[in-house]
């Protein structure tokens, strides 16, 4: 999500996240020390380079061993879901639009925080939030499907999960879906806000589905630490890691991680932030939308996230474990 001035929400999430996590330390599922790549690894420039729009990175390896990234970018002046391919973890080139007005005219106007799920070689899925008006941000979760990663993609006309009354909470908007496989089915975690500008509550929710991933049931509040704008990732060892941003020491924004054996927890937080806002030439106003991925050959983890300079845009950043 792109609303600015979210520090009160981040402070609120700090308390919520700590309440959700286990108090007993667990074995760390990620290294504690990380080193940033020197500058952005991907930039999608607009208006002759005066503004940039590349955020919400979700990175994965394809069946043929290529590195792929879906991200939120621009298509015909609308927030859309785009694709880039990498020749290395820190070298990316834009491929084009997957979900946007140039590809699916008439679909929901704005699209963000996409999560890719490969069900089979011919069943590719993207879960994302969609909304019509950026001034109100009344978002729901949608599903798009394709027989190949590069499309063509079809967006289901109705949301698969809607905002509104959810497990006793009045949810104004929803965001940040993650979908993972578990016990023969699928689990989705996502966030709900009770407002846009004057937010006083943020909740994490979970739902389950059969492998078809279309009909979701059992929607309930769940202690999944993905706020603000984080993701769940399956680990090579069979467990799960969740990363998210919230307020760290001295009021700076930080990226935090938590570990669990199942996607619904219990979750145990790693004690320190993996990164905190650098306040340098790139990490100016905030760091958001972190996600982890793993090298399919070595199992090494990589941390992707978005840095924001509100006057100039959003860029994709990378950090690696310190050697």
ROTILUM-820852 format. One record per residue: residue number from 1; x, y, z of N, C-alpha, C, O in turn. Coordinates in steps of 0.1 Angstrom, whole numbers. Layout:
<atoms>
NUM,X,Y,Z,X,Y,Z,X,Y,Z,X,Y,Z
...
</atoms>
This chain:
<atoms>
1,8,-12,0,0,0,0,9,12,0,20,12,5
2,4,23,-6,12,35,-8,8,47,1,14,57,-1
3,-2,46,10,-4,58,18,8,62,26,16,54,31
4,11,75,27,22,80,34,18,84,48,6,84,52
5,28,87,56,26,91,70,20,80,78,10,82,86
6,25,68,78,20,56,84,26,53,98,24,42,103
7,35,62,103,42,59,115,33,55,126,36,46,134
8,21,62,129,12,57,140,8,43,137,7,35,147
9,6,39,125,2,25,122,14,16,125,11,5,131
10,26,19,122,37,11,125,39,9,140,42,-1,145
11,37,20,148,38,19,162,27,10,168,30,2,177
12,15,11,162,4,2,166,8,-12,164,5,-21,172
13,14,-15,152,17,-29,148,28,-34,157,28,-46,159
14,37,-26,163,47,-31,172,41,-38,183,45,-49,187
15,31,-32,190,24,-38,201,17,-50,197,17,-61,204
16,10,-50,185,2,-62,181,11,-73,178,8,-85,181
17,23,-71,171,32,-81,167,38,-88,180,39,-100,180
18,42,-80,189,48,-86,201,38,-94,209,42,-104,215
19,25,-90,209,15,-98,216,13,-111,209,9,-121,215
20,15,-111,195,12,-123,188,23,-134,188,20,-145,186
21,35,-130,192,46,-139,191,49,-146,204,46,-141,215
22,55,-157,203,58,-165,214,69,-158,222,78,-151,217
23,69,-160,235,79,-154,244,92,-163,245,102,-157,249
24,91,-175,242,102,-184,243,111,-184,230,105,-187,219
25,124,-180,231,132,-180,218,132,-193,211,133,-204,217
26,131,-193,198,132,-205,190,145,-204,182,152,-193,181
27,149,-215,176,161,-215,167,159,-205,156,148,-205,150
28,168,-196,154,167,-186,143,166,-193,130,174,-202,126
29,156,-189,122,154,-194,109,161,-186,98,161,-190,86
30,167,-174,102,174,-166,93,187,-161,100,186,-160,112
31,197,-158,93,209,-151,100,204,-138,106,195,-132,102
32,212,-134,116,209,-121,123,216,-109,117,211,-98,118
33,227,-111,109,234,-100,104,233,-100,88,235,-110,82
34,229,-89,83,227,-87,69,234,-75,63,237,-66,70
35,238,-77,50,246,-66,44,238,-62,31,233,-70,23
36,235,-49,30,228,-43,19,236,-44,6,249,-42,7
37,230,-46,-5,236,-43,-18,238,-28,-19,230,-20,-14
38,248,-24,-26,251,-10,-27,241,-3,-37,244,-3,-49
39,230,2,-32,220,8,-41,209,-1,-45,210,-13,-42
40,199,4,-52,188,-4,-57,193,-15,-67,202,-13,-74
41,186,-26,-67,189,-37,-77,179,-36,-88,181,-42,-99
42,168,-29,-86,158,-27,-97,151,-14,-96,146,-10,-85
43,150,-7,-107,143,6,-108,135,7,-121,140,4,-131
44,122,11,-119,113,12,-130,110,27,-132,102,33,-125
45,117,34,-141,117,48,-142,105,53,-150,102,48,-161
46,99,65,-146,88,71,-153,92,86,-155,101,91,-149
47,85,92,-164,86,107,-167,101,111,-169,106,120,-162
48,107,104,-178,121,107,-181,130,105,-169,140,112,-168
49,127,96,-161,135,93,-149,133,102,-137,140,101,-127
50,122,111,-138,120,120,-127,112,113,-115,113,118,-104
51,106,101,-118,99,94,-108,102,79,-110,104,75,-122
52,101,71,-100,103,56,-101,92,49,-94,86,53,-84
53,88,38,-100,77,30,-95,80,15,-96,76,8,-105
54,87,10,-86,89,-4,-85,89,-8,-70,98,-4,-62
55,79,-15,-66,77,-18,-52,71,-32,-50,67,-38,-60
56,69,-36,-37,63,-49,-34,70,-61,-41,62,-69,-47
57,83,-63,-41,89,-73,-49,86,-87,-43,87,-89,-31
58,83,-96,-52,81,-111,-48,90,-118,-58,87,-119,-69
59,101,-124,-53,111,-130,-61,111,-145,-59,109,-150,-48
60,113,-153,-70,112,-167,-70,120,-173,-82,123,-165,-91
61,123,-185,-81,129,-192,-93,119,-200,-101,110,-206,-95
62,120,-199,-114,111,-206,-123,115,-220,-125,126,-224,-120
63,107,-228,-132,110,-242,-134,123,-244,-142,130,-254,-139
64,126,-235,-150,138,-236,-159,150,-229,-152,160,-228,-159
65,149,-226,-139,160,-220,-132,162,-205,-134,172,-200,-129
66,153,-198,-140,155,-184,-141,150,-177,-128,142,-182,-121
67,156,-165,-126,151,-157,-114,140,-148,-120,142,-141,-130
68,129,-147,-113,118,-139,-117,113,-130,-105,115,-134,-93
69,108,-119,-108,103,-110,-98,90,-104,-103,89,-98,-114
70,79,-105,-95,67,-97,-98,67,-85,-89,71,-87,-77
71,62,-74,-93,63,-62,-85,52,-53,-89,46,-54,-100
72,49,-43,-81,40,-32,-84,46,-21,-92,56,-15,-87
73,41,-18,-103,47,-8,-112,35,-1,-119,24,-2,-116
74,39,7,-129,30,16,-136,26,10,-150,35,5,-157
75,13,10,-153,8,7,-166,-3,17,-170,-14,16,-163
76,-1,25,-179,-11,35,-183,-16,43,-171,-28,45,-170
77,-7,47,-163,-10,56,-151,-18,49,-141,-25,55,-133
78,-18,36,-140,-24,28,-130,-14,19,-123,-5,13,-130
79,-15,17,-110,-7,7,-103,-11,-7,-108,-22,-11,-108
80,0,-14,-113,-2,-27,-120,8,-37,-115,18,-33,-108
81,7,-49,-119,16,-60,-116,25,-63,-128,20,-66,-139
82,38,-62,-126,47,-63,-137,57,-74,-134,58,-79,-123
83,65,-78,-144,75,-89,-143,88,-84,-147,90,-77,-157
84,98,-89,-140,112,-87,-143,119,-100,-142,116,-109,-134
85,130,-102,-150,138,-114,-149,152,-110,-145,157,-99,-148
86,159,-119,-137,172,-116,-132,183,-125,-138,180,-137,-139
87,194,-119,-141,206,-127,-145,214,-131,-133,222,-140,-134
88,211,-124,-122,217,-127,-109,208,-120,-99,198,-113,-102
89,210,-123,-86,201,-117,-76,201,-102,-76,192,-96,-71
90,212,-96,-80,213,-81,-80,213,-75,-94,217,-64,-96
91,208,-82,-104,208,-77,-118,195,-81,-124,192,-93,-127
92,186,-71,-127,173,-74,-132,169,-65,-144,174,-54,-145
93,161,-71,-153,156,-63,-164,141,-65,-165,135,-76,-163
94,134,-54,-168,119,-54,-169,115,-63,-181,121,-62,-192
95,105,-71,-179,100,-79,-190,87,-72,-195,85,-71,-207
96,78,-68,-186,66,-61,-190,55,-63,-180,57,-67,-169
97,43,-60,-185,31,-60,-177,24,-73,-177,22,-79,-188
98,21,-78,-165,13,-91,-164,-2,-87,-162,-11,-93,-168
99,-4,-78,-152,-18,-74,-149,-19,-59,-149,-13,-52,-140
100,-27,-54,-158,-28,-40,-160,-38,-36,-171,-42,-45,-178
101,-41,-24,-172,-51,-20,-182,-47,-23,-196,-56,-25,-205
102,-34,-23,-199,-30,-27,-213,-32,-41,-216,-32,-45,-228
103,-34,-50,-206,-35,-64,-207,-49,-69,-205,-55,-78,-212
104,-56,-63,-195,-69,-67,-191,-78,-55,-189,-82,-51,-178
105,-81,-48,-200,-90,-37,-199,-104,-40,-193,-109,-51,-196
106,-108,-32,-185,-121,-34,-178,-120,-41,-165,-130,-42,-157
107,-108,-46,-161,-106,-53,-148,-105,-42,-137,-104,-30,-140
108,-104,-46,-125,-102,-37,-114,-91,-27,-117,-80,-32,-122
109,-92,-15,-114,-83,-5,-119,-69,-5,-113,-59,-5,-121
110,-68,-6,-100,-55,-5,-93,-51,-19,-87,-60,-26,-81
111,-38,-22,-88,-34,-36,-83,-20,-34,-76,-11,-27,-81
112,-19,-41,-65,-7,-40,-57,-5,-53,-49,-13,-62,-49
113,7,-53,-42,11,-64,-32,7,-78,-37,-1,-85,-31
114,13,-81,-49,11,-94,-55,19,-105,-49,30,-103,-45
115,13,-117,-49,20,-129,-44,18,-140,-55,7,-143,-59
116,29,-145,-60,29,-156,-70,28,-170,-64,36,-172,-54
117,20,-178,-69,19,-192,-65,18,-201,-77,9,-200,-86
118,28,-210,-79,28,-219,-90,21,-232,-85,27,-239,-77
119,10,-236,-90,3,-248,-87,8,-260,-95,9,-271,-90
120,11,-257,-108,17,-268,-116,23,-261,-128,23,-248,-129
121,29,-269,-137,36,-263,-149,26,-255,-157,31,-246,-165
122,13,-258,-157,4,-250,-165,-7,-243,-157,-17,-240,-162
123,-4,-241,-144,-14,-234,-135,-6,-225,-127,-1,-228,-116
124,-5,-212,-132,2,-202,-125,-8,-192,-119,-18,-189,-126
125,-6,-187,-107,-16,-178,-100,-9,-166,-94,2,-167,-89
126,-16,-155,-94,-11,-143,-87,-23,-138,-79,-34,-135,-84
127,-21,-137,-66,-30,-131,-57,-26,-117,-54,-14,-114,-52
128,-35,-107,-55,-31,-93,-53,-43,-85,-48,-55,-90,-48
129,-40,-73,-43,-52,-65,-39,-55,-56,-50,-47,-51,-58
130,-68,-54,-52,-74,-45,-62,-83,-35,-56,-91,-38,-47
131,-83,-23,-62,-92,-12,-57,-94,-3,-69,-86,-2,-78
132,-105,5,-68,-109,14,-79,-104,28,-77,-101,35,-87
133,-102,32,-65,-100,46,-62,-89,48,-52,-90,43,-40
134,-77,54,-56,-66,55,-46,-69,65,-35,-63,64,-25
135,-80,73,-36,-83,82,-26,-90,75,-14,-89,80,-3
136,-97,64,-17,-104,57,-7,-98,44,-3,-99,39,8
137,-91,37,-13,-83,25,-10,-92,14,-5,-87,6,4
138,-104,12,-10,-112,1,-5,-109,-12,-12,-115,-15,-22
139,-98,-18,-8,-92,-29,-15,-98,-43,-11,-102,-45,1
140,-99,-52,-20,-102,-66,-18,-90,-74,-24,-82,-69,-31
141,-91,-87,-22,-80,-96,-27,-86,-104,-40,-97,-109,-39
142,-79,-103,-51,-82,-109,-64,-73,-120,-67,-62,-121,-62
143,-77,-128,-77,-69,-139,-82,-68,-138,-97,-78,-136,-104
144,-56,-139,-103,-54,-140,-117,-47,-154,-120,-40,-159,-112
145,-50,-159,-132,-45,-173,-135,-40,-172,-150,-45,-165,-158
146,-30,-181,-152,-24,-182,-165,-18,-196,-167,-15,-203,-157
147,-16,-200,-179,-10,-213,-182,5,-212,-182,12,-222,-183
148,11,-200,-183,25,-197,-183,27,-184,-175,19,-176,-174
149,39,-183,-169,43,-171,-161,41,-158,-169,36,-148,-164
150,45,-159,-182,44,-147,-190,30,-144,-196,28,-135,-204
151,20,-153,-192,6,-151,-196,3,-158,-209,10,-166,-215
152,-9,-154,-215,-18,-143,-210,-25,-146,-197,-28,-158,-195
153,-27,-136,-189,-33,-138,-176,-48,-134,-177,-52,-124,-183
154,-56,-141,-169,-70,-138,-168,-73,-135,-153,-70,-143,-144
155,-79,-123,-151,-83,-119,-137,-97,-124,-134,-106,-120,-142
156,-99,-131,-124,-113,-135,-120,-121,-122,-117,-115,-113,-110
157,-133,-121,-122,-140,-108,-120,-144,-105,-106,-145,-93,-103
158,-146,-114,-97,-149,-112,-84,-138,-114,-74,-130,-123,-77
159,-137,-107,-63,-126,-110,-54,-128,-124,-48,-139,-129,-47
160,-116,-130,-44,-117,-142,-37,-118,-140,-22,-122,-149,-14
161,-114,-128,-17,-116,-124,-3,-120,-110,-3,-114,-102,-10
162,-130,-106,5,-135,-92,6,-132,-86,19,-131,-92,29
163,-131,-72,18,-131,-64,31,-145,-65,37,-154,-71,32
164,-147,-58,48,-160,-57,55,-159,-65,68,-148,-67,73
165,-170,-69,73,-171,-76,86,-163,-89,85,-166,-98,77
166,-153,-91,93,-144,-103,93,-141,-107,107,-134,-100,114
167,-146,-118,111,-144,-124,124,-146,-114,135,-138,-112,145
168,-157,-106,134,-161,-96,144,-154,-83,143,-156,-74,152
169,-146,-81,132,-140,-68,130,-145,-61,118,-148,-67,108
170,-146,-48,118,-151,-40,107,-138,-36,99,-131,-26,103
171,-135,-43,88,-123,-42,81,-126,-32,69,-134,-34,60
172,-118,-21,69,-120,-10,59,-113,-14,46,-118,-12,35
173,-101,-20,47,-93,-24,35,-85,-37,39,-82,-39,51
174,-81,-44,29,-72,-56,32,-61,-55,22,-61,-49,11
175,-50,-61,26,-37,-60,19,-28,-72,22,-30,-79,31
176,-17,-73,14,-6,-81,17,-9,-96,18,-6,-103,28
177,-15,-102,8,-18,-116,8,-5,-125,6,3,-121,-2
178,-4,-135,14,6,-146,12,-1,-159,11,-10,-162,18
179,3,-168,2,-3,-181,0,8,-191,0,17,-191,-8
180,6,-201,9,16,-212,10,8,-225,10,-3,-226,14
181,15,-236,6,9,-249,7,11,-255,20,22,-254,27
182,1,-262,25,2,-268,38,-9,-280,40,-21,-277,38
183,-4,-291,43,-12,-303,46,-22,-306,34,-34,-308,37
184,-17,-305,22,-26,-309,11,-35,-298,6,-42,-300,-4
185,-34,-286,12,-42,-275,8,-34,-262,8,-22,-263,7
186,-41,-251,8,-35,-238,8,-39,-230,20,-50,-231,25
187,-30,-222,25,-32,-212,36,-29,-198,31,-18,-196,25
188,-38,-189,33,-36,-175,30,-36,-167,42,-44,-168,51
189,-26,-158,44,-25,-148,54,-26,-135,48,-20,-132,37
190,-33,-125,55,-34,-112,49,-37,-102,61,-39,-106,72
191,-36,-89,58,-39,-79,68,-52,-72,65,-56,-70,54
192,-58,-67,76,-70,-58,75,-67,-46,84,-62,-47,95
193,-71,-34,78,-70,-22,85,-85,-17,88,-94,-20,81
194,-86,-9,99,-99,-4,102,-101,10,97,-111,17,100
195,-92,15,88,-93,28,82,-82,30,73,-75,21,69
196,-81,43,68,-70,46,58,-60,56,64,-48,53,66
197,-65,68,68,-57,78,74,-57,77,89,-46,78,95
198,-68,75,95,-69,75,110,-71,60,114,-82,56,118
199,-60,53,113,-60,39,116,-58,36,131,-48,41,136
200,-67,29,137,-65,26,151,-64,11,154,-61,7,165
201,-66,3,143,-64,-12,145,-60,-18,132,-65,-15,121
202,-51,-27,133,-46,-36,122,-46,-50,126,-41,-53,137
203,-53,-59,119,-54,-73,122,-48,-82,112,-48,-78,100
204,-43,-93,115,-39,-103,106,-49,-114,106,-55,-118,116
205,-52,-119,94,-63,-129,92,-57,-141,84,-46,-139,77
206,-63,-152,85,-59,-164,77,-72,-171,72,-83,-170,78
207,-70,-177,61,-81,-185,55,-75,-197,48,-63,-198,46
208,-83,-208,46,-78,-220,40,-86,-223,27,-97,-218,25
209,-79,-231,18,-86,-235,5,-81,-248,1,-70,-253,6
210,-89,-255,-7,-84,-267,-14,-73,-262,-24,-71,-250,-25
211,-66,-272,-30,-56,-267,-40,-60,-258,-51,-52,-252,-57
212,-74,-258,-54,-78,-249,-65,-75,-234,-62,-74,-226,-71
213,-75,-230,-49,-71,-217,-46,-81,-206,-49,-78,-194,-49
214,-94,-210,-52,-104,-200,-56,-114,-198,-44,-116,-186,-41
215,-119,-208,-39,-129,-207,-28,-121,-208,-15,-115,-218,-12
216,-122,-198,-6,-115,-197,7,-126,-197,18,-136,-191,17
217,-122,-205,29,-131,-206,40,-124,-205,53,-111,-204,53
218,-131,-206,64,-125,-205,77,-118,-192,80,-108,-192,87
219,-123,-181,74,-116,-168,76,-116,-164,91,-127,-164,96
220,-105,-161,96,-105,-158,111,-92,-150,114,-83,-150,106
221,-93,-143,125,-81,-135,129,-71,-146,134,-74,-156,140
222,-58,-143,130,-48,-153,132,-35,-145,136,-32,-134,131
223,-27,-151,145,-14,-145,149,-3,-148,139,6,-156,142
224,-4,-141,128,6,-142,117,13,-129,116,7,-119,111
225,26,-128,119,33,-115,120,38,-109,107,50,-109,104
226,28,-105,98,32,-99,85,29,-85,84,30,-79,73
227,25,-78,95,23,-64,94,35,-56,99,40,-58,110
228,40,-47,90,34,-40,80,38,-45,66,50,-46,63
229,29,-49,58,31,-53,44,42,-64,42,51,-62,34
230,41,-74,50,51,-85,49,46,-97,42,35,-96,35
231,54,-108,42,50,-120,35,55,-132,44,64,-131,52
232,48,-143,41,52,-156,46,60,-163,35,55,-162,23
233,70,-170,38,78,-178,28,81,-192,34,84,-193,45
234,79,-202,26,82,-216,30,97,-217,30,104,-213,20
235,103,-223,40,118,-224,41,122,-238,35,113,-247,35
236,134,-239,31,138,-252,26,138,-264,36,137,-275,32
237,139,-260,49,138,-271,59,124,-275,62,122,-284,71
238,114,-270,56,100,-273,58,93,-264,67,80,-265,68
239,99,-255,74,92,-245,82,89,-233,74,89,-233,62
240,86,-222,81,82,-209,75,88,-197,82,92,-198,93
241,90,-187,74,95,-174,79,86,-163,75,81,-163,64
242,83,-154,84,75,-142,81,84,-130,83,92,-129,93
243,83,-121,74,91,-108,75,81,-97,73,71,-98,66
244,83,-86,81,74,-74,80,82,-62,85,93,-63,91
245,77,-50,83,83,-38,89,74,-32,100,62,-33,99
246,81,-27,110,74,-19,120,85,-11,127,97,-11,123
247,81,-3,137,90,6,144,100,-1,151,97,-11,159
248,113,3,150,124,-3,157,130,7,167,122,16,171
249,142,5,171,148,14,181,148,28,176,150,31,164
250,147,37,185,148,52,183,138,56,172,140,67,165
251,127,49,171,116,53,161,119,50,147,110,54,138
252,130,44,144,133,41,130,125,29,125,122,20,133
253,122,29,113,115,17,107,125,5,106,136,8,102
254,121,-7,109,129,-18,108,122,-30,101,110,-31,101
255,130,-39,96,125,-52,90,127,-63,100,139,-65,105
256,117,-69,105,118,-80,115,114,-93,109,107,-94,98
257,119,-104,115,115,-117,110,110,-126,122,114,-124,133
258,102,-136,119,97,-145,128,97,-159,122,97,-160,110
259,98,-169,130,100,-183,126,88,-192,131,83,-190,142
260,84,-202,123,74,-211,128,75,-224,120,81,-225,109
261,69,-235,126,69,-248,120,57,-249,111,57,-258,102
262,47,-241,113,35,-242,105,31,-227,101,35,-218,107
263,24,-225,90,20,-212,86,12,-204,95,11,-192,95
264,5,-211,104,-4,-205,114,3,-204,128,-3,-200,138
265,16,-207,129,23,-206,141,22,-218,150,17,-229,146
266,26,-216,163,30,-204,169,43,-198,163,52,-206,159
267,44,-185,163,55,-178,157,64,-173,168,60,-168,179
268,77,-173,166,87,-167,175,96,-158,168,102,-161,158
269,96,-145,173,104,-135,166,119,-136,169,123,-139,180
270,127,-133,158,141,-131,161,143,-118,168,135,-109,166
271,152,-118,178,152,-107,187,155,-93,182,150,-83,188
272,163,-92,171,167,-79,166,162,-77,152,159,-87,144
273,160,-65,148,156,-62,134,167,-66,125,179,-65,128
274,164,-72,113,174,-76,103,180,-63,97,192,-63,95
275,172,-53,95,177,-40,89,169,-29,96,157,-32,100
276,174,-17,97,167,-6,101,169,5,90,179,5,83
277,160,14,89,160,25,79,174,32,79,178,37,90
278,181,32,68,195,37,67,195,52,68,205,58,73
279,185,58,62,185,73,61,196,78,52,201,89,54
280,199,70,42,210,74,32,203,79,19,192,84,19
281,211,79,9,206,84,-4,194,76,-10,186,82,-17
282,192,64,-6,182,55,-11,171,53,-1,159,53,-5
283,174,50,11,164,47,22,161,60,29,166,63,40
284,153,68,23,151,82,28,139,83,37,140,87,49
285,127,79,33,115,80,40,110,68,47,105,68,59
286,111,56,41,107,44,47,112,32,39,116,33,28
287,112,20,46,115,8,39,102,-1,42,98,-2,54
288,97,-7,32,85,-15,33,85,-27,24,95,-30,17
289,74,-35,26,72,-47,17,83,-56,16,88,-60,5
290,89,-61,27,100,-71,26,95,-85,22,83,-88,25
291,103,-93,16,100,-107,13,114,-114,13,124,-109,10
292,113,-127,16,125,-135,16,123,-145,5,112,-149,1
293,134,-150,-1,135,-161,-10,147,-168,-8,157,-164,-2
294,148,-180,-14,160,-189,-12,165,-194,-25,158,-197,-35
295,179,-194,-26,185,-200,-37,181,-215,-38,184,-222,-29
296,175,-219,-49,171,-233,-50,182,-243,-50,180,-255,-47
297,194,-239,-53,205,-248,-53,213,-249,-40,216,-259,-35
298,215,-237,-34,223,-236,-22,215,-235,-9,219,-238,2
299,202,-231,-10,194,-228,1,197,-215,8,191,-212,19
300,206,-207,2,209,-194,9,197,-184,8,191,-184,-3
301,195,-177,19,183,-167,18,187,-154,13,199,-150,14
302,178,-147,7,179,-133,2,167,-125,7,156,-130,8
303,170,-113,11,159,-104,16,157,-92,6,166,-84,4
304,146,-92,0,142,-81,-9,132,-72,-2,124,-76,6
305,133,-59,-5,124,-49,1,123,-37,-7,130,-35,-17
306,114,-28,-4,112,-15,-11,117,-4,-3,114,-3,9
307,125,5,-9,129,18,-2,121,29,-9,118,29,-21
308,117,39,-1,109,50,-6,115,63,-3,120,66,8
309,115,72,-13,117,86,-12,105,92,-18,104,93,-30
310,96,97,-10,82,100,-15,82,110,-26,73,109,-35
311,92,119,-27,92,129,-38,97,123,-51,95,129,-61
312,104,111,-50,110,105,-62,105,91,-65,107,87,-76
313,99,84,-55,94,71,-59,99,60,-50,103,62,-39
314,98,48,-56,100,35,-49,110,27,-57,109,26,-69
315,119,20,-50,129,12,-56,131,-2,-49,128,-3,-37
316,135,-12,-56,137,-25,-50,151,-26,-45,161,-23,-52
317,152,-31,-33,165,-32,-26,167,-47,-23,158,-55,-23
318,180,-50,-20,184,-64,-17,194,-64,-5,203,-55,-4
319,193,-74,4,203,-76,14,206,-91,14,197,-100,12
320,219,-94,17,223,-108,19,229,-110,33,232,-100,40
321,229,-123,37,235,-125,50,250,-121,50,257,-123,40
322,255,-115,61,269,-112,62,277,-125,63,273,-135,69
323,289,-124,56,297,-136,57,305,-137,70,313,-146,71
</atoms>
